[in-house]
Amino acid sequence: GQPAPSAQQPPPAAPPQGRDTAPAPEASHRSYGAEPPRSVAPEDDTAEADDPDLVDSALSGHELIVRELGATVVEEFTNEQ
């Protein structure tokens, strides 16, 4: 009867070891997060000419929605002030 309880004792000892290894990745993550973010002045924060996300078209309204989302505009209201 007693060998079975002693066999159950080693598995509970294993999870604390697993917990000891878990903080190690967190510590490395903290050291990565401890690096100060690089600040960029607004006048220097411009897109490069070869940036693939840079779009020269000035689409707005339903043209932009149709192109980007493939939407169908059923009815368009103009805002008259």
C-alpha positions as CSV (number, residue, x, y, z in Angstrom):
1,G,0.0,0.0,0.0
2,Q,2.8,2.5,0.8
3,P,4.8,2.2,-2.5
4,A,2.0,3.7,-4.4
5,P,1.8,7.0,-2.4
6,S,5.6,7.4,-2.7
7,A,5.3,6.9,-6.4
8,Q,2.7,9.7,-6.5
9,Q,5.1,12.1,-4.7
10,P,7.6,12.6,-7.6
11,P,5.0,13.9,-10.1
12,P,4.0,16.8,-7.8
13,A,7.7,17.6,-7.5
14,A,8.0,17.9,-11.3
15,P,5.5,20.9,-11.7
16,P,7.5,23.2,-9.4
17,Q,10.5,22.5,-11.6
18,G,8.4,23.4,-14.6
19,R,7.4,26.6,-12.8
20,D,11.0,27.4,-12.2
21,T,11.7,27.2,-15.9
22,A,8.7,29.4,-16.8
23,P,10.1,32.6,-15.3
24,A,13.2,32.4,-17.5
25,P,11.4,33.3,-20.7
26,E,9.6,36.1,-18.9
27,A,12.9,37.4,-17.6
28,S,14.3,37.5,-21.1
29,H,11.1,39.2,-22.3
30,R,11.5,41.8,-19.6
31,S,15.0,42.5,-20.6
32,Y,13.8,43.0,-24.2
33,G,11.1,45.3,-23.0
34,A,13.6,47.2,-20.8
35,E,15.2,48.7,-23.9
36,P,14.2,52.3,-24.3
37,P,12.1,52.9,-27.4
38,R,13.7,54.9,-30.1
39,S,12.0,58.3,-30.5
40,V,11.7,59.8,-33.9
41,A,11.0,63.5,-34.5
42,P,7.8,64.1,-36.5
43,E,9.7,65.8,-39.3
44,D,11.9,62.7,-39.6
45,D,9.0,60.3,-39.5
46,T,8.4,60.0,-43.3
47,A,7.9,57.1,-45.5
48,E,10.6,56.0,-47.9
49,A,10.0,56.3,-51.6
50,D,10.2,52.5,-52.0
51,D,7.8,51.7,-49.2
52,P,5.2,49.3,-50.6
53,D,2.6,50.6,-48.2
54,L,3.0,54.1,-49.6
55,V,0.0,54.9,-51.9
56,D,0.0,58.1,-54.0
57,S,-3.7,57.9,-54.8
58,A,-6.0,60.2,-52.9
59,L,-9.1,57.9,-52.8
60,S,-11.7,58.6,-50.2
61,G,-15.3,57.8,-49.6
62,H,-16.9,54.9,-51.4
63,E,-14.1,54.6,-54.0
64,L,-11.7,53.7,-51.2
65,I,-14.2,51.3,-49.6
66,V,-14.9,49.6,-52.9
67,R,-11.2,49.2,-53.8
68,E,-10.0,48.0,-50.4
69,L,-12.9,45.9,-49.2
70,G,-14.6,44.9,-52.5
71,A,-17.8,46.5,-51.2
72,T,-20.8,47.4,-53.2
73,V,-22.2,50.9,-52.5
74,V,-26.0,50.7,-52.5
75,E,-26.8,54.3,-51.7
76,E,-24.5,57.3,-51.0
77,F,-25.5,60.3,-48.9
78,T,-23.8,63.6,-49.2
79,N,-23.2,65.7,-46.2
80,E,-24.6,69.2,-47.0
81,Q,-24.0,71.9,-44.5
